[in-house]
Amino acid sequence: MYICIVRRVWAGIIFSLIYAQGSATQPVPYTLADRDRLIKVESDVAALKEQIADLKAQITTTNARIDRLENRIDEIARQDENRFWVLAGLIGTLMALILWDRRQTLRPMERKIAELQSDSEKLHSLIRSLQEYARTHEELRHILQRYGLI
């Protein structure tokens, strides 16, 4: 048993000498320059995180402004549509008023024209009767000729 322990101790010493010799020849994986670079990268990452947070806040406020503008544009569109329909209604009312007024204006004129036509027919029949009477009466024929009725 003593030999077993000695063998293990010698094996441990040899193994540690081999391991120590192999690790002494390998370069150190982490230097002070690496540490400084890592600190700088960490500070840059922190600054980028701040900038990203600021950009997110700006995007949020910009989205809110866009929403307000969209609502305003929708309101203006509704107002324009309402104005269009009001204007269309006014134009329709004006056209109806013009047609009604024209009919109201034309009715007295139509009556007057009918009266004038009736009077004209009476005058024509009177002139024809005078022309027939003038065939037998010389004096009336001269008077009608003077006024161009014969």
C-alpha positions in Angstrom: 0.0 0.0 0.0 2.9 2.3 0.7 4.1 1.7 -2.8 0.7 2.5 -4.3 0.7 5.8 -2.5 4.3 6.6 -3.6 3.4 5.7 -7.2 0.5 8.0 -7.1 2.5 10.8 -5.7 5.2 10.3 -8.3 2.6 10.1 -11.0 1.0 13.4 -9.7 4.3 15.1 -9.6 5.2 14.0 -13.1 1.8 14.9 -14.4 1.9 18.4 -12.8 5.4 19.0 -14.2 4.3 18.1 -17.7 1.1 20.1 -17.4 3.0 23.1 -15.9 5.6 22.9 -18.7 3.0 22.8 -21.4 0.9 25.6 -20.0 4.0 27.8 -19.5 4.7 27.8 -23.2 1.1 28.8 -24.2 0.4 32.6 -24.4 -1.9 34.2 -21.9 -5.3 34.4 -23.5 -6.4 37.7 -21.9 -4.1 40.7 -21.8 -4.6 44.2 -20.4 -5.1 45.6 -23.9 -7.9 43.0 -24.3 -9.4 44.2 -21.0 -9.3 47.8 -22.1 -10.9 46.9 -25.4 -13.6 44.9 -23.6 -14.3 47.9 -21.3 -14.5 50.2 -24.4 -16.9 47.8 -26.2 -19.1 47.6 -23.1 -19.3 51.4 -22.9 -20.1 51.5 -26.6 -22.8 48.9 -26.2 -24.2 50.9 -23.3 -24.2 54.1 -25.4 -25.9 52.2 -28.2 -28.6 50.9 -25.9 -29.2 54.5 -24.8 -29.4 55.7 -28.4 -31.8 52.8 -29.2 -34.0 53.7 -26.2 -34.0 57.4 -27.4 -34.9 56.3 -30.9 -37.7 54.1 -29.6 -39.1 57.1 -27.7 -38.8 59.3 -30.8 -40.6 56.6 -32.9 -43.3 56.5 -30.3 -43.8 60.3 -30.3 -43.6 60.3 -34.2 -46.3 57.5 -34.3 -48.5 59.6 -32.0 -48.1 62.6 -34.3 -48.8 60.5 -37.4 -52.0 59.2 -35.7 -53.1 62.8 -34.9 -52.4 63.8 -38.5 -54.3 60.9 -39.8 -57.3 61.8 -37.6 -57.1 65.4 -38.8 -56.9 64.3 -42.4 -60.0 62.1 -41.9 -61.8 65.0 -40.3 -60.9 67.3 -43.2 -62.1 64.6 -45.7 -65.4 64.4 -43.8 -65.8 68.1 -43.8 -65.1 68.2 -47.6 -67.6 65.5 -48.2 -70.2 67.4 -46.2 -69.4 70.6 -48.1 -69.8 68.7 -51.3 -73.3 67.5 -50.4 -74.4 70.9 -49.1 -73.2 72.5 -52.4 -74.9 69.8 -54.4 -78.1 70.4 -52.4 -77.9 74.1 -53.0 -77.3 73.7 -56.7 -80.3 71.3 -56.9 -82.5 73.8 -55.0 -81.3 76.6 -57.2 -82.2 74.6 -60.4 -85.6 73.8 -59.0 -86.2 77.4 -58.1 -85.1 78.5 -61.6 -87.5 76.0 -63.2 -90.4 77.0 -61.0 -89.7 80.8 -61.5 -89.5 80.2 -65.3 -92.9 78.5 -65.3 -94.3 81.2 -63.1 -92.9 83.9 -65.4 -94.0 82.1 -68.6 -97.7 81.6 -67.5 -98.6 85.3 -67.7 -96.8 85.6 -71.0 -98.6 82.6 -72.4 -101.9 84.1 -71.3 -101.0 87.4 -72.9 -99.9 85.7 -76.1 -103.2 83.8 -76.2 -105.1 87.1 -75.8 -103.0 88.7 -78.5 -103.6 85.8 -80.9 -107.3 86.0 -80.2 -107.2 89.8 -80.8 -105.2 89.3 -84.0 -107.7 86.8 -85.3 -110.5 89.3 -84.6 -108.5 92.1 -86.4 -107.9 89.8 -89.4 -111.6 89.1 -89.6 -112.4 92.8 -89.2 -110.0 93.7 -92.0 -111.4 91.0 -94.3 -114.9 92.3 -93.7 -113.8 95.9 -94.3 -112.1 94.7 -97.5 -115.3 93.1 -98.7 -117.3 96.2 -97.8 -114.8 98.4 -99.6 -115.5 96.6 -102.9 -118.9 98.3 -102.9 -117.9 101.6 -101.3 -115.3 103.6 -103.0 -114.5 106.0 -100.2 -113.7 103.1 -97.8 -111.5 101.5 -100.5 -109.3 104.6 -100.7 -108.9 104.8 -97.0 -107.9 101.1 -96.8 -105.5 101.6 -99.7 -103.9 104.6 -98.0 -103.1 102.4 -94.9 -102.0 99.4 -97.0 -104.8 97.2 -96.0 -105.9 96.3 -99.5 
